[in-house]
Amino acid sequence: QVQLVESGGGLVQPGGSLKLSCAASGSIFSIYSMGWYRQAPGKQRELVALITSGGTTKYADSVQGRFTISRDNAKNTVYLQMNSLKPEDTAVYYCNADGVLTITTISGSSYWGQGTQVTVST
């Protein structure tokens, strides 16, 4: 019932900016948290940023001060504004929605998008 679609990835030069978007669709009652994770080649998936329905945020130390996460609860959409991008930010970025309640769920479920590539290079 629930699908997440990411957009906004691409190629950018070091120091540049990108804004990622992720929209959740389906028969959704509510989403507790939405976040962005990334996975670089040869590395484990890691949390980049997270935001709850109440607006509480959490960031990885490596992106603190450079990235900003936000969400539009009415649209079930989460955004990631990425500034001062570095080559080490290169990865596939995945959107996550957790604690999702739908008409068929007994308890909250988690969903993932298919990912969007972010490449920071000259």
All heavy atoms as an XYZ file, in Angstrom:
908
protein
N       0.802     -1.212      0.000
C       0.000      0.000      0.000
C       0.839      1.269      0.000
O       0.368      2.311     -0.472
C      -0.913      0.016      1.217
C      -2.037     -0.983      1.178
C      -2.986     -0.787      2.352
O      -2.696     -0.051      3.287
N      -4.117     -1.460      2.288
N       2.045      1.191      0.546
C       2.879      2.369      0.711
C       4.088      2.309     -0.203
O       4.770      1.293     -0.289
C       3.343      2.510      2.173
C       4.250      3.726      2.331
C       2.135      2.625      3.095
N       4.341      3.406     -0.875
C       5.516      3.549     -1.716
C       6.213      4.863     -1.403
O       5.556      5.870     -1.120
C       5.146      3.515     -3.201
C       4.720      2.155     -3.714
C       4.504      2.158     -5.206
O       3.712      2.940     -5.720
N       5.212      1.286     -5.911
N       7.536      4.841     -1.456
C       8.343      6.036     -1.272
C       9.103      6.303     -2.559
O       9.735      5.397     -3.101
C       9.331      5.868     -0.121
C       8.767      5.536      1.257
C       9.901      5.407      2.272
C       7.782      6.598      1.704
N       9.053      7.526     -3.037
C       9.731      7.900     -4.265
C      10.661      9.065     -3.990
O      10.211     10.141     -3.590
C       8.733      8.267     -5.374
C       9.484      8.667     -6.637
C       7.810      7.097     -5.664
N      11.967      8.841     -4.214
C      12.963      9.881     -4.009
C      13.246     10.620     -5.312
O      13.116     10.055     -6.401
C      14.283      9.289     -3.490
C      14.160      8.505     -2.201
C      14.267      7.018     -2.426
O      13.857      6.537     -3.510
O      14.766      6.320     -1.521
N      13.682     11.852     -5.176
C      14.093     12.638     -6.323
C      15.099     13.691     -5.874
O      15.205     13.988     -4.686
C      12.894     13.308     -7.000
O      12.260     14.222     -6.125
N      15.831     14.236     -6.822
C      16.741     15.327     -6.532
C      18.212     14.979     -6.560
O      19.062     15.871     -6.446
N      18.545     13.709     -6.703
C      19.937     13.321     -6.756
C      20.577     13.727     -8.068
O      19.904     14.130     -9.013
N      21.899     13.624     -8.110
C      22.614     13.973     -9.317
C      24.081     14.210     -9.060
O      24.610     13.862     -8.007
N      24.734     14.813    -10.037
C      26.158     15.130     -9.965
C      26.339     16.595     -9.608
O      25.725     17.477    -10.223
C      26.833     14.827    -11.306
C      28.301     15.206    -11.448
C      29.165     14.385    -10.497
C      28.745     14.997    -12.891
N      27.184     16.851     -8.626
C      27.440     18.216     -8.191
C      28.916     18.362     -7.828
O      29.562     17.391     -7.416
C      26.543     18.585     -6.988
C      26.894     17.733     -5.771
C      26.632     20.060     -6.664
N      29.454     19.557     -7.998
C      30.847     19.820     -7.651
C      31.012     20.002     -6.150
O      30.072     20.387     -5.457
C      31.344     21.070     -8.374
C      31.416     20.923     -9.884
C      31.987     22.150    -10.557
O      32.050     23.233     -9.968
N      32.412     21.994    -11.796
N      32.202     19.718     -5.624
C      32.448     19.969     -4.203
C      32.110     21.405     -3.839
O      32.432     22.338     -4.577
C      33.940     19.691     -4.047
C      34.231     18.696     -5.123
C      33.362     19.111     -6.285
N      31.453     21.567     -2.688
C      31.011     22.875     -2.253
C      29.636     23.246     -2.738
O      29.072     24.254     -2.275
N      29.086     22.463     -3.628
C      27.774     22.735     -4.174
C      26.655     22.238     -3.286
O      26.883     21.729     -2.184
N      25.435     22.380     -3.783
C      24.248     22.018     -3.017
C      23.285     21.180     -3.837
O      23.228     21.288     -5.062
C      23.512     23.276     -2.541
O      24.315     24.062     -1.681
N      22.536     20.347     -3.150
C      21.452     19.570     -3.727
C      20.335     19.483     -2.703
O      20.586     19.538     -1.498
C      21.892     18.150     -4.089
C      22.733     17.924     -5.339
C      23.162     16.460     -5.401
C      21.956     18.298     -6.591
N      19.120     19.335     -3.189
C      17.986     19.117     -2.305
C      17.258     17.855     -2.735
O      16.774     17.758     -3.860
C      17.023     20.305     -2.323
C      15.905     20.189     -1.289
C      15.060     21.445     -1.210
C      14.008     21.349     -0.114
N      13.205     22.596      0.000
N      17.182     16.899     -1.823
C      16.492     15.652     -2.068
C      15.061     15.730     -1.543
O      14.803     16.368     -0.523
C      17.200     14.479     -1.390
C      18.683     14.275     -1.709
C      19.197     13.035     -0.983
C      18.901     14.170     -3.203
N      14.160     15.059     -2.235
C      12.769     14.982     -1.810
C      12.332     13.530     -1.796
O      12.799     12.719     -2.591
C      11.862     15.779     -2.756
O      12.202     17.144     -2.773
N      11.420     13.211     -0.900
C      10.860     11.870     -0.821
C       9.400     11.978     -0.439
O       9.078     12.521      0.626
C      11.616     11.024      0.203
S      10.870      9.410      0.522
N       8.540     11.458     -1.289
C       7.109     11.501     -1.049
C       6.574     10.094     -0.803
O       6.833      9.181     -1.585
C       6.388     12.134     -2.230
N       5.840      9.933      0.277
C       5.194      8.669      0.594
C       3.759      8.701      0.110
O       3.042      9.685      0.318
C       5.228      8.406      2.098
N       3.341      7.631     -0.541
C       1.979      7.557     -1.050
C       1.317      6.259     -0.610
O       1.985      5.263     -0.333
C       1.960      7.666     -2.576
O       2.660      6.592     -3.176
N       0.000      6.269     -0.569
C      -0.773      5.118     -0.149
C      -1.824      5.517      0.858
O      -2.018      6.700      1.148
N      -2.505      4.515      1.392
C      -3.549      4.769      2.386
C      -2.913      4.936      3.759
O      -3.005      4.064      4.627
C      -4.563      3.632      2.382
O      -5.186      3.501      1.116
N      -2.269      6.069      3.962
C      -1.487      6.331      5.166
C      -2.272      7.174      6.161
O      -2.788      8.237      5.821
C      -0.169      7.039      4.810
C       0.668      6.168      3.866
C       0.621      7.374      6.073
C       1.855      6.883      3.271
N      -2.316      6.685      7.390
C      -2.902      7.465      8.470
C      -1.875      8.416      9.078
O      -2.177      9.589      9.319
C      -3.471      6.554      9.562
C      -4.704      5.799      9.167
C      -4.884      4.488      9.570
C      -5.688      6.398      8.409
C      -6.022      3.786      9.219
C      -6.830      5.710      8.040
C      -6.997      4.398      8.455
N      -0.688      7.898      9.341
C       0.348      8.708      9.943
C       1.707      8.048      9.767
O       1.809      6.846      9.563
C       0.072      8.942     11.434
O       0.083      7.719     12.154
N       2.758      8.863      9.871
C       4.135      8.400      9.819
C       4.865      9.010     11.006
O       4.911     10.235     11.129
C       4.841      8.814      8.517
C       4.076      8.286      7.302
C       6.281      8.327      8.509
C       4.612      8.804      5.978
N       5.435      8.168     11.867
C       6.105      8.695     13.048
C       7.397      9.426     12.687
O       7.634     10.540     13.132
C       6.412      7.589     14.056
C       7.209      8.109     15.223
C       6.628      8.980     16.142
C       8.542      7.763     15.393
C       7.356      9.493     17.193
C       9.276      8.263     16.453
C       8.683      9.128     17.349
O       9.413      9.633     18.395
N       8.235      8.785     11.891
C       9.496      9.406     11.529
C       9.820      9.157     10.066
O       9.449      8.136      9.498
C      10.637      8.898     12.412
O      10.899      7.531     12.183
N      10.542     10.094      9.482
C      11.051      9.948      8.134
C      12.521     10.335      8.159
O      12.915     11.245      8.892
C      10.291     10.825      7.138
C       8.805     10.511      7.063
S       7.933     11.428      5.755
C       8.464     10.482      4.302
N      13.307      9.632      7.381
C      14.723      9.902      7.417
C      15.427      9.571      6.122
O      14.839      9.015      5.188
N      16.689      9.947      6.101
C      17.556      9.668      4.968
C      18.745      8.848      5.426
O      19.384      9.176      6.429
C      18.050     10.965      4.319
C      16.973     11.729      3.623
C      16.216     12.740      4.123
C      16.533     11.530      2.275
N      15.331     13.196      3.174
C      15.499     12.467      2.035
C      16.909     10.663      1.257
C      14.836     12.558      0.804
C      16.250     10.743      0.038
C      15.231     11.683     -0.178
N      19.018      7.784      4.706
C      20.174      6.942      4.925
C      20.996      6.930      3.647
O      20.491      7.211      2.567
C      19.750      5.517      5.281
C      19.013      5.400      6.603
C      17.700      5.842      6.732
C      19.635      4.837      7.716
C      17.024      5.737      7.936
C      18.963      4.720      8.922
C      17.663      5.174      9.023
O      17.005      5.059     10.226
N      22.262      6.601      3.770
C      23.095      6.518      2.575
C      24.029      5.328      2.660
O      24.387      4.866      3.735
C      23.891      7.808      2.364
C      24.970      8.082      3.403
C      25.585      9.448      3.165
N      26.647      9.742      4.121
C      27.250     10.918      4.233
N      26.895     11.932      3.439
N      28.213     11.094      5.133
N      24.407      4.837      1.496
C      25.331      3.725      1.408
C      26.310      3.975      0.275
O      25.916      4.091     -0.886
C      24.592      2.404      1.191
C      25.490      1.187      1.257
C      24.708     -0.107      1.368
O      23.540     -0.177      0.994
N      25.351     -1.137      1.900
N      27.575      4.075      0.631
C      28.643      4.231     -0.342
C      29.201      2.858     -0.690
O      29.084      1.915      0.096
C      29.743      5.127      0.214
N      29.831      2.722     -1.859
C      30.403      1.431     -2.253
C      31.364      0.892     -1.196
O      32.249      1.609     -0.729
C      31.134      1.752     -3.553
C      30.383      2.909     -4.120
C      29.993      3.732     -2.920
N      31.175     -0.362     -0.804
C      32.041     -0.994      0.167
C      31.791     -0.608      1.603
O      32.534     -1.033      2.491
N      30.768      0.187      1.865
C      30.468      0.622      3.217
C      29.053      0.222      3.619
O      28.210     -0.068      2.778
C      30.628      2.138      3.348
C      32.045      2.638      3.131
C      32.150      4.129      3.380
C      33.563      4.635      3.223
N      33.661      6.092      3.482
N      28.812      0.222      4.919
C      27.496     -0.095      5.441
C      26.553      1.100      5.303
O      26.991      2.251      5.254
C      27.585     -0.514      6.908
C      28.317     -1.821      7.157
C      28.312     -2.217      8.611
O      28.383     -1.374      9.499
N      28.224     -3.516      8.866
N      25.274      0.802      5.263
C      24.277      1.864      5.237
C      24.312      2.620      6.561
O      24.403      2.017      7.631
C      22.895      1.267      4.996
C      21.777      2.296      4.866
C      20.444      1.614      4.624
N      20.072      0.762      5.746
C      19.019     -0.038      5.769
N      18.216     -0.103      4.707
N      18.752     -0.773      6.835
N      24.222      3.927      6.498
C      24.276      4.738      7.697
C      23.178      5.795      7.699
O      22.735      6.260      6.647
C      25.638      5.427      7.833
C      25.934      6.429      6.728
C      27.223      7.207      6.946
O      27.787      7.126      8.057
O      27.670      7.897      6.006
N      22.765      6.162      8.894
C      21.781      7.221      9.046
C      22.423      8.569      8.741
O      23.491      8.886      9.259
C      21.222      7.235     10.464
C      20.291      8.406     10.809
C      18.985      8.302     10.025
C      20.013      8.451     12.304
N      21.767      9.353      7.916
C      22.217     10.702      7.604
C      21.451     11.713      8.451
O      22.032     12.572      9.106
C      22.044     11.031      6.110
C      22.457     12.471      5.824
C      22.843     10.056      5.259
N      20.137     11.623      8.422
C      19.289     12.534      9.174
C      17.926     11.918      9.377
O      17.469     11.107      8.574
C      19.164     13.880      8.458
N      17.271     12.315     10.451
C      15.968     11.781     10.819
C      15.115     12.899     11.385
O      15.625     13.795     12.069
C      16.148     10.675     11.859
C      14.908     10.001     12.443
C      14.262      9.107     11.401
C      15.282      9.198     13.676
N      13.824     12.840     11.116
C      12.907     13.819     11.684
C      11.609     13.131     12.061
O      11.071     12.315     11.314
C      12.658     14.999     10.713
C      11.805     16.078     11.376
C      12.039     14.522      9.409
C      11.767     17.380     10.593
N      11.094     13.435     13.249
C       9.840     12.861     13.714
C       8.676     13.746     13.307
O       8.850     14.859     12.822
C       9.836     12.692     15.236
O       9.777     13.987     15.855
C      11.071     11.955     15.714
N       7.473     13.232     13.528
C       6.283     14.009     13.207
C       6.191     15.273     14.038
O       5.547     16.243     13.623
C       5.030     13.158     13.403
O       4.915     12.709     14.742
N       6.827     15.270     15.210
C       6.837     16.435     16.067
C       7.941     17.429     15.771
O       8.007     18.486     16.402
N       8.821     17.089     14.828
C       9.871     18.007     14.426
C      11.226     17.776     15.064
O      12.161     18.542     14.815
N      11.363     16.739     15.882
C      12.659     16.422     16.465
C      13.594     15.873     15.394
O      13.199     15.021     14.607
C      12.515     15.390     17.589
O      11.647     15.909     18.599
C      13.867     15.068     18.210
N      14.818     16.359     15.357
C      15.766     15.955     14.324
C      17.015     15.320     14.912
O      17.379     15.560     16.061
C      16.190     17.147     13.455
O      16.777     18.158     14.290
C      14.999     17.735     12.730
N      17.672     14.513     14.091
C      18.929     13.883     14.443
C      19.792     13.831     13.190
O      19.305     13.510     12.121
C      18.698     12.471     14.985
C      19.964     11.748     15.408
C      19.643     10.363     15.944
C      20.899      9.631     16.376
N      20.592      8.274     16.898
N      21.079     14.154     13.348
C      21.999     14.164     12.224
C      23.244     13.349     12.523
O      23.697     13.274     13.670
C      22.444     15.587     11.887
C      21.344     16.500     11.415
C      20.650     17.308     12.309
C      21.006     16.563     10.068
C      19.646     18.152     11.874
C      20.006     17.410      9.626
C      19.329     18.199     10.532
O      18.331     19.037     10.097
N      23.801     12.766     11.484
C      25.113     12.157     11.606
C      26.143     13.257     11.844
O      26.009     14.372     11.325
C      25.464     11.385     10.340
N      27.167     12.950     12.632
C      28.203     13.941     12.919
C      28.847     14.481     11.641
O      29.208     15.655     11.564
C      29.279     13.337     13.815
C      28.793     13.077     15.224
O      27.763     13.666     15.621
O      29.451     12.296     15.936
N      28.973     13.637     10.640
C      29.653     14.011      9.415
C      28.898     15.036      8.577
O      29.489     15.677      7.707
C      29.935     12.766      8.563
O      28.729     12.103      8.233
N      27.604     15.201      8.827
C      26.806     16.145      8.045
C      26.265     17.288      8.886
O      25.653     18.215      8.337
C      25.642     15.446      7.317
C      26.151     14.264      6.503
C      24.563     14.998      8.306
N      26.484     17.241     10.179
C      25.998     18.278     11.081
C      26.493     19.656     10.632
O      27.680     19.853     10.393
C      26.457     18.000     12.512
C      25.942     18.991     13.547
C      24.460     18.811     13.817
O      23.987     17.683     14.004
N      23.722     19.907     13.834
N      25.571     20.585     10.518
C      25.914     21.934     10.101
C      25.887     22.154      8.611
O      25.921     23.311      8.161
N      25.833     21.081      7.836
C      25.814     21.190      6.379
C      24.480     20.769      5.779
O      24.049     21.332      4.772
C      26.930     20.352      5.756
C      28.331     20.760      6.186
C      29.402     20.001      5.401
N      29.345     18.565      5.646
C      29.115     17.650      4.704
N      28.919     18.017      3.444
N      29.096     16.357      5.010
N      23.837     19.779      6.401
C      22.574     19.247      5.891
C      21.430     19.674      6.803
O      21.604     19.802      8.021
C      22.595     17.725      5.833
C      23.529     17.129      4.817
C      24.433     17.905      4.107
C      23.495     15.761      4.567
C      25.292     17.351      3.175
C      24.345     15.194      3.634
C      25.254     15.991      2.936
N      20.264     19.846      6.224
C      19.068     20.172      6.983
C      17.913     19.303      6.514
O      17.610     19.261      5.320
C      18.680     21.647      6.827
O      19.757     22.486      7.258
C      17.447     21.965      7.675
N      17.278     18.611      7.451
C      16.134     17.778      7.120
C      14.854     18.500      7.529
O      14.817     19.195      8.546
C      16.227     16.394      7.794
C      15.143     15.455      7.252
C      16.148     16.501      9.310
C      15.330     14.001      7.669
N      13.821     18.343      6.737
C      12.532     18.936      7.033
C      11.444     18.037      6.462
O      11.720     17.152      5.658
C      12.420     20.352      6.458
O      12.554     20.343      5.045
N      10.212     18.253      6.890
C       9.117     17.447      6.363
C       7.827     18.242      6.325
O       7.642     19.193      7.092
C       8.923     16.162      7.177
C       8.412     16.356      8.593
C       8.378     15.034      9.368
N       7.221     14.217      9.032
C       6.971     13.006      9.558
N       7.823     12.471     10.418
N       5.880     12.336      9.204
N       6.962     17.823      5.437
C       5.624     18.365      5.321
C       4.690     17.218      5.679
O       4.464     16.320      4.869
C       5.367     18.873      3.905
C       4.018     19.553      3.758
O       3.085     19.232      4.518
O       3.889     20.413      2.867
N       4.172     17.232      6.890
C       3.331     16.135      7.361
C       2.060     15.971      6.532
O       1.599     14.857      6.315
C       2.971     16.341      8.834
C       4.154     16.174      9.755
O       5.102     15.454      9.454
N       4.097     16.835     10.908
N       1.504     17.073      6.087
C       0.280     17.019      5.296
C       0.493     16.315      3.966
O      -0.418     15.673      3.434
C      -0.272     18.420      5.068
N       1.703     16.437      3.414
C       2.029     15.822      2.131
C       2.801     14.517      2.280
O       3.133     13.893      1.275
C       2.837     16.790      1.275
C       2.090     18.046      0.878
C       2.954     18.943      0.004
C       2.208     20.181     -0.428
N       3.034     21.061     -1.286
N       3.098     14.109      3.515
C       3.917     12.925      3.777
C       5.211     12.963      2.963
O       5.609     11.977      2.338
C       3.132     11.643      3.473
C       2.059     11.363      4.510
O       2.237     11.625      5.694
N       0.937     10.822      4.067
N       5.843     14.106      2.997
C       7.056     14.332      2.221
C       8.184     14.806      3.123
O       7.963     15.624      4.018
C       6.808     15.372      1.116
O       5.773     14.898      0.243
C       8.064     15.609      0.297
N       9.373     14.282      2.890
C      10.556     14.684      3.632
C      11.593     15.219      2.654
O      11.683     14.753      1.514
C      11.129     13.509      4.462
C      11.623     12.386      3.553
C      12.238     13.987      5.387
N      12.359     16.207      3.108
C      13.361     16.846      2.277
C      14.722     16.792      2.971
O      14.817     16.747      4.189
C      13.012     18.312      2.021
C      11.618     18.525      1.475
C      10.550     18.775      2.328
C      11.376     18.479      0.107
C       9.272     18.971      1.837
C      10.095     18.675     -0.394
C       9.053     18.921      0.475
O       7.785     19.115     -0.023
N      15.763     16.830      2.185
C      17.115     16.929      2.715
C      17.868     17.971      1.907
O      18.215     17.729      0.749
C      17.847     15.583      2.651
C      19.229     15.566      3.300
C      19.112     15.748      4.815
C      19.967     14.268      2.980
N      18.092     19.125      2.517
C      18.888     20.173      1.896
C      20.347     19.906      2.221
O      20.729     19.886      3.388
C      18.467     21.546      2.413
C      19.284     22.702      1.849
C      19.096     22.888      0.365
O      17.969     22.971     -0.112
N      20.190     22.943     -0.382
N      21.155     19.718      1.199
C      22.560     19.384      1.363
C      23.413     20.522      0.824
O      23.386     20.818     -0.373
C      22.903     18.076      0.645
C      22.043     16.891      1.084
S      22.562     15.325      0.327
C      22.142     15.653     -1.387
N      24.158     21.161      1.709
C      25.045     22.255      1.343
C      26.493     21.872      1.613
O      26.781     20.933      2.355
C      24.693     23.519      2.138
C      23.298     24.020      1.864
O      22.791     23.929      0.746
N      22.659     24.578      2.890
N      27.401     22.617      1.024
C      28.837     22.392      1.207
C      29.203     20.931      1.002
O      29.907     20.320      1.806
C      29.268     22.860      2.603
O      28.977     24.227      2.796
N      28.726     20.373     -0.082
C      28.925     18.954     -0.344
C      30.391     18.613     -0.548
O      31.155     19.389     -1.129
C      28.106     18.528     -1.552
C      26.611     18.357     -1.265
C      25.809     18.378     -2.550
C      26.368     17.047     -0.514
N      30.756     17.437     -0.059
C      32.115     16.924     -0.141
C      32.125     15.621     -0.932
O      31.113     14.924     -0.992
C      32.668     16.667      1.263
C      32.632     17.866      2.194
C      33.083     17.476      3.593
C      33.038     18.655      4.540
N      33.456     18.265      5.915
N      33.260     15.261     -1.516
C      33.336     13.983     -2.232
C      32.924     12.792     -1.376
O      32.337     11.835     -1.903
C      34.811     13.893     -2.633
C      35.224     15.317     -2.784
C      34.493     16.047     -1.686
N      33.198     12.842     -0.080
C      32.834     11.747      0.805
C      31.336     11.631      1.041
O      30.871     10.669      1.656
C      33.568     11.857      2.154
C      33.525     13.235      2.773
C      34.768     14.060      2.475
O      35.194     14.098      1.301
O      35.327     14.662      3.414
N      30.564     12.597      0.556
C      29.110     12.503      0.620
C      28.546     11.641     -0.508
O      27.350     11.350     -0.523
C      28.471     13.890      0.550
C      28.789     14.753      1.760
O      28.774     14.224      2.888
O      29.046     15.959      1.568
N      29.386     11.262     -1.441
C      28.948     10.445     -2.571
C      28.410      9.105     -2.084
O      29.092      8.368     -1.372
C      30.103     10.215     -3.549
O      30.518     11.461     -4.110
C      29.678      9.290     -4.685
N      27.184      8.796     -2.463
C      26.528      7.566     -2.033
C      25.156      7.485     -2.678
O      24.685      8.439     -3.298
C      26.379      7.538     -0.506
N      24.526      6.334     -2.511
C      23.116      6.207     -2.827
C      22.344      6.586     -1.575
O      22.588      6.033     -0.500
C      22.739      4.788     -3.274
C      21.237      4.688     -3.527
C      23.509      4.406     -4.535
N      21.442      7.521     -1.707
C      20.654      8.000     -0.582
C      19.272      7.373     -0.619
O      18.581      7.423     -1.636
C      20.545      9.528     -0.619
C      21.808     10.219     -0.188
C      22.951     10.177     -0.973
C      21.872     10.909      1.027
C      24.129     10.787     -0.568
C      23.034     11.533      1.437
C      24.165     11.468      0.639
O      25.328     12.089      1.044
N      18.874      6.783      0.513
C      17.609      6.090      0.625
C      16.687      6.798      1.606
O      17.106      7.167      2.697
C      17.807      4.652      1.106
C      18.590      3.774      0.155
C      19.967      3.649      0.276
C      17.948      3.066     -0.854
C      20.691      2.839     -0.587
C      18.660      2.257     -1.718
C      20.028      2.145     -1.583
O      20.748      1.337     -2.438
N      15.456      6.943      1.215
C      14.440      7.510      2.084
C      13.796      6.403      2.905
O      13.573      5.293      2.405
C      13.388      8.224      1.242
S      12.006      8.921      2.164
N      13.501      6.698      4.155
C      12.840      5.744      5.037
C      11.665      6.399      5.749
O      11.753      7.547      6.179
C      13.825      5.199      6.073
C      13.152      4.352      7.132
O      12.894      4.806      8.249
N      12.858      3.113      6.786
N      10.582      5.658      5.856
C       9.437      6.063      6.658
C       9.193      4.984      7.684
O       9.037      3.812      7.334
C       8.205      6.267      5.786
N       9.177      5.360      8.959
C       9.050      4.386     10.037
C       7.841      4.702     10.903
O       7.449      5.859     11.041
C      10.326      4.387     10.885
C      10.413      3.183     11.789
O      10.263      2.052     11.293
O      10.640      3.364     13.005
N       7.289      3.653     11.494
C       6.093      3.835     12.302
C       4.920      4.274     11.452
O       4.148      5.150     11.863
N       4.789      3.663     10.278
C       3.732      4.030      9.343
C       2.457      3.258      9.671
O       2.464      2.028      9.737
C       4.143      3.747      7.895
C       3.030      4.168      6.937
C       5.434      4.473      7.561
N       1.378      3.981      9.872
C       0.081      3.370     10.146
C      -0.815      3.503      8.924
O      -0.997      4.604      8.404
C      -0.584      4.029     11.346
C       0.159      3.930     12.686
C      -0.626      4.641     13.783
C       0.380      2.473     13.066
N      -1.361      2.376      8.482
C      -2.296      2.351      7.360
C      -3.573      1.663      7.793
O      -3.691      1.193      8.924
C      -1.711      1.624      6.138
O      -1.666      0.214      6.390
C      -0.303      2.122      5.832
N      -4.511      1.565      6.883
C      -5.795      0.955      7.199
C      -5.669     -0.533      7.513
O      -6.523     -1.098      8.201
C      -6.792      1.188      6.042
C      -8.218      0.838      6.471
C      -6.390      0.385      4.809
C      -9.263      1.274      5.466
N      -4.611     -1.179      7.045
C      -4.434     -2.617      7.247
C      -3.398     -2.997      8.300
O      -3.268     -4.179      8.624
C      -4.048     -3.313      5.933
O      -2.818     -2.786      5.442
C      -5.131     -3.104      4.877
N      -2.672     -2.047      8.838
C      -1.615     -2.366      9.788
C      -2.136     -2.447     11.215
O      -2.975     -1.648     11.639
C      -0.472     -1.342      9.743
O      -0.994     -0.028      9.984
C       0.227     -1.376      8.391
N      -1.602     -3.419     11.963
C      -1.900     -3.547     13.374
C      -0.959     -2.662     14.181
O      -1.351     -2.046     15.174
C      -1.786     -5.020     13.828
C      -2.807     -5.878     13.090
C      -1.959     -5.119     15.336
C      -2.693     -7.354     13.385
N       0.287     -2.622     13.759
C       1.280     -1.766     14.368
C       2.055     -1.054     13.263
O       1.922     -1.389     12.089
C       2.232     -2.562     15.255
O       2.897     -3.562     14.508
N       2.861     -0.080     13.634
C       3.601      0.683     12.655
C       4.587     -0.158     11.858
O       5.231     -1.054     12.394
N       4.684      0.150     10.577
C       5.594     -0.551      9.680
C       6.626      0.412      9.112
O       6.456      1.633      9.179
C       4.824     -1.212      8.542
O       3.904     -2.171      9.035
N       7.688     -0.163      8.547
C       8.769      0.615      7.972
C       8.844      0.375      6.475
O       8.669     -0.752      6.007
C      10.097      0.240      8.627
O      11.149      1.050      8.154
N       9.133      1.431      5.713
C       9.216      1.345      4.264
C      10.447      2.079      3.769
O      10.915      3.044      4.389
C       7.970      1.944      3.616
C       6.692      1.231      3.964
C       5.955      1.603      5.080
C       6.227      0.172      3.190
C       4.787      0.946      5.421
C       5.054     -0.488      3.524
C       4.339     -0.101      4.634
O       3.175     -0.758      4.967
N      10.948      1.620      2.629
C      12.143      2.202      2.024
C      11.898      2.592      0.579
O      11.171      1.913     -0.149
C      13.306      1.205      2.056
C      13.806      0.903      3.425
C      13.382     -0.078      4.261
C      14.849      1.599      4.121
N      14.089     -0.042      5.434
C      14.995      0.972      5.375
C      15.665      2.681      3.794
C      15.935      1.400      6.310
C      16.597      3.108      4.730
C      16.724      2.470      5.959
N      12.526      3.672      0.161
C      12.526      4.034     -1.238
C      13.598      3.257     -1.979
O      14.392      2.526     -1.377
N      13.648      3.408     -3.292
C      14.609      2.654     -4.088
C      15.976      3.314     -4.167
O      16.926      2.702     -4.656
C      14.072      2.422     -5.502
C      13.899      3.689     -6.326
C      13.354      3.390     -7.718
O      12.986      2.264     -8.035
N      13.295      4.411     -8.557
N      16.099      4.524     -3.700
C      17.375      5.201     -3.647
C      17.603      6.174     -4.785
O      17.063      6.008     -5.879
N      18.405      7.188     -4.513
C      18.802      8.149     -5.526
C      20.295      8.420     -5.381
O      20.804      8.586     -4.275
C      17.980      9.454     -5.418
O      18.313     10.330     -6.492
C      18.219     10.168     -4.090
N      20.999      8.437     -6.492
C      22.452      8.590     -6.486
C      22.845     10.050     -6.323
O      22.350     10.926     -7.030
C      23.053      8.040     -7.779
C      24.566      8.213     -7.895
C      25.334      7.301     -6.964
O      25.045      6.103     -6.897
N      26.295      7.861     -6.229
N      23.752     10.290     -5.389
C      24.369     11.602     -5.217
C      25.865     11.439     -5.435
O      26.511     10.655     -4.740
C      24.102     12.186     -3.819
C      24.917     13.462     -3.600
C      22.616     12.464     -3.636
N      26.400     12.158     -6.401
C      27.822     12.094     -6.699
C      28.424     13.485     -6.593
O      27.964     14.412     -7.265
C      28.074     11.530     -8.106
O      27.491     10.229     -8.217
C      29.564     11.439     -8.388
N      29.436     13.619     -5.753
C      30.122     14.890     -5.552
C      31.528     14.737     -6.120
O      32.361     14.027     -5.553
C      30.181     15.284     -4.076
C      30.806     16.666     -3.920
C      28.779     15.263     -3.466
N      31.780     15.397     -7.227
C      33.049     15.219     -7.923
C      33.313     16.385     -8.852
O      32.389     17.054     -9.319
C      33.038     13.920     -8.728
O      34.233     13.758     -9.479
N      34.591     16.618     -9.118
C      34.993     17.606    -10.114
C      35.018     16.992    -11.495
O      35.179     17.682    -12.488
C      36.374     18.183     -9.789
O      37.334     17.119     -9.716
C      36.354     18.920     -8.461
